[in-house]
Amino acid sequence: MGSCHYLETEHRMKTKSGEWKWILDTGKVTSRDEKGLPLRAVGTQVDITERKNIEEIDKIEVELSVKLSKTDSLDETLRICLESALLNSGIDAGGIYIENNSDGSYSLLKHSGLSDDFVKSASYYSYDSDKASVIREGKPVYTIHSEVIGTVENMSEEMLKALAIIPIIYMNKPIGCFNIASRTMEDFPVFYEDNT
């Protein structure tokens, strides 16, 4: 603030709990000495984390829209969506289930970060399964993997912890879901839950 009269910066700060927050610092010099050096300054610090998160979501949505506008393939569309979801959430595994129109079951059409054995065990949910019922409810679910999925063969070897089940809604009806899971997080931060 030596020669300037007003200062405004945006930066990240780590809280005592270890959480990162975006801060807007503003300040101005209120008095100077005879040489023009600052004697007193006042300022504020404002938490702008929510605004920065919204800006980031807007940016992600634009990038995703551009990528999706360049394809007419369902397979490629699902790949782009899953890749974007994992990349932008920092989550390390996931899949997309889509309803089979013939019998109301759900098939895993795209996946990433999951072992072949796990994919074989979780690639199909019959209509009458608990897993399909969760998808049909059409509401996001944030939980521990084992609480919703139950016992899937090879699950313990997969070491999945936090799980988010995000419905895919078409014409007011759930037609599938994103299942994204973490091997490192025990649960999802509130930010994820508030923005689905």
C-alpha positions in Angstrom: 0.0 0.0 0.0 3.1 2.3 -0.2 2.0 4.5 -3.0 -1.5 3.3 -3.8 -4.5 4.7 -2.0 -6.8 1.6 -2.4 -6.1 -2.1 -2.5 -8.4 -5.0 -3.5 -7.3 -8.6 -3.8 -8.9 -12.0 -4.0 -7.0 -15.0 -2.6 -7.5 -18.3 -0.8 -6.9 -18.8 2.9 -6.8 -22.0 5.0 -9.0 -21.9 8.1 -8.1 -23.5 11.4 -10.2 -26.5 10.5 -8.2 -27.0 7.4 -10.9 -25.8 5.0 -9.9 -23.5 2.2 -11.9 -20.2 1.7 -11.8 -17.5 -0.9 -11.3 -14.1 0.7 -11.9 -10.6 -0.8 -9.5 -8.2 0.9 -10.1 -4.5 0.5 -8.3 -1.6 2.2 -7.2 1.9 1.9 -4.7 4.2 3.5 -6.3 6.7 5.8 -3.3 8.7 6.9 0.3 9.2 5.7 3.4 10.8 7.2 5.2 13.9 5.8 7.1 11.6 3.3 3.8 10.1 2.0 4.4 6.7 3.6 1.3 5.0 5.1 0.7 5.5 8.8 -2.7 4.0 9.1 -4.9 1.8 6.9 -8.3 0.3 7.2 -9.8 -2.6 5.4 -12.1 -5.6 5.4 -12.0 -9.3 4.7 -15.1 -10.9 3.2 -15.6 -14.6 2.6 -16.5 -14.9 -1.2 -16.2 -18.7 -1.4 -19.8 -19.2 -2.5 -19.4 -16.6 -5.3 -16.2 -18.2 -6.5 -17.8 -21.7 -6.4 -20.7 -20.4 -8.6 -18.2 -18.8 -11.0 -16.4 -22.2 -11.3 -19.6 -24.0 -11.9 -20.5 -21.6 -14.6 -17.2 -22.1 -16.3 -17.5 -25.9 -16.1 -21.0 -25.7 -17.6 -19.8 -23.7 -20.5 -16.8 -26.0 -21.2 -19.1 -29.0 -21.0 -21.7 -27.4 -23.3 -19.0 -26.8 -25.9 -17.7 -30.4 -25.8 -21.2 -31.8 -25.9 -22.2 -29.6 -28.9 -19.5 -31.3 -30.9 -20.8 -34.9 -30.7 -23.9 -36.7 -31.7 -23.0 -40.1 -30.2 -24.6 -41.3 -27.0 -21.4 -43.2 -26.1 -19.3 -40.1 -26.5 -21.8 -37.9 -24.7 -21.7 -40.3 -21.7 -17.9 -40.4 -21.7 -17.7 -36.6 -21.8 -20.2 -36.2 -19.0 -18.5 -38.8 -16.7 -15.0 -37.4 -17.4 -16.2 -33.9 -16.6 -18.0 -35.0 -13.4 -14.9 -36.8 -12.1 -12.4 -34.2 -13.2 -14.3 -31.3 -11.7 -15.3 -33.0 -8.5 -11.9 -34.4 -7.6 -13.5 -37.8 -7.2 -11.6 -40.8 -8.4 -14.3 -43.3 -9.6 -17.7 -43.4 -11.1 -20.2 -44.7 -13.6 -23.3 -43.9 -15.5 -26.3 -46.1 -15.3 -29.1 -45.8 -17.9 -32.6 -47.5 -17.7 -33.3 -50.3 -20.1 -36.7 -49.4 -21.6 -37.7 -53.0 -22.1 -37.8 -54.1 -18.5 -36.9 -51.0 -16.2 -33.6 -52.4 -15.2 -30.4 -50.3 -15.2 -27.1 -51.0 -17.0 -23.8 -49.5 -16.4 -22.9 -47.9 -19.8 -19.8 -45.9 -18.9 -17.3 -46.2 -16.0 -14.0 -44.9 -14.9 -11.6 -45.7 -12.1 -13.2 -49.0 -11.3 -11.7 -52.5 -11.5 -12.9 -55.0 -14.1 -14.1 -57.3 -11.4 -16.1 -54.6 -9.7 -17.7 -53.5 -13.0 -18.7 -57.1 -13.6 -20.4 -57.3 -10.2 -22.2 -53.9 -10.5 -22.9 -53.6 -14.2 -26.6 -54.4 -14.0 -29.4 -53.6 -11.5 -32.6 -55.6 -12.1 -35.9 -53.7 -11.9 -36.8 -55.2 -8.4 -33.4 -54.5 -6.8 -32.9 -52.0 -4.0 -30.3 -50.3 -6.2 -32.8 -49.7 -9.0 -35.3 -48.4 -6.4 -32.9 -45.8 -5.3 -32.4 -44.6 -8.9 -36.1 -44.5 -9.6 -36.7 -42.2 -6.6 -35.0 -39.5 -8.7 -33.4 -37.8 -5.7 -29.6 -37.2 -5.1 -28.2 -39.5 -2.4 -24.9 -38.8 -0.6 -23.8 -41.6 1.7 -21.2 -44.2 2.4 -20.9 -46.7 -0.4 -21.7 -49.8 1.6 -24.9 -48.2 3.0 -26.7 -47.9 -0.4 -25.0 -50.5 -2.5 -24.8 -53.2 0.2 -22.7 -56.2 -0.5 -21.4 -56.2 -4.0 -18.9 -58.9 -4.8 -15.3 -57.5 -4.7 -16.5 -54.2 -3.0 -14.0 -54.5 -0.2 -11.2 -54.7 -2.6 -12.4 -51.6 -4.4 -12.2 -49.6 -1.2 -14.9 -47.1 -2.1 -16.0 -44.8 0.7 -18.2 -41.8 -0.1 -20.8 -42.3 -2.7 -23.0 -39.8 -4.6 -25.9 -41.0 -6.7 -27.1 -38.1 -8.9 -30.2 -38.8 -10.9 -30.4 -38.2 -14.7 -33.9 -36.8 -15.3 -35.6 -36.7 -18.7 -39.2 -35.4 -19.1 -39.6 -35.4 -15.3 -38.6 -39.0 -15.0 -35.4 -40.6 -13.7 -33.8 -42.5 -16.6 -30.5 -43.2 -15.0 -27.9 -41.8 -12.7 -24.3 -40.8 -12.1 -22.7 -42.9 -9.4 -19.5 -41.1 -8.3 -17.4 -42.5 -5.4 -14.2 -41.7 -3.6 -11.6 -43.9 -2.1 -10.2 -41.0 0.1 -13.2 -39.0 1.3 -15.5 -40.4 4.0 -18.3 -38.1 2.9 -19.0 -35.3 0.4 -18.5 -31.7 1.4 -21.8 -29.7 1.8 -20.9 -27.7 -1.3 -21.4 -30.8 -3.5 -24.8 -31.5 -1.9 -26.0 -28.0 -2.3 -25.2 -27.8 -6.0 -26.9 -30.8 -7.5 
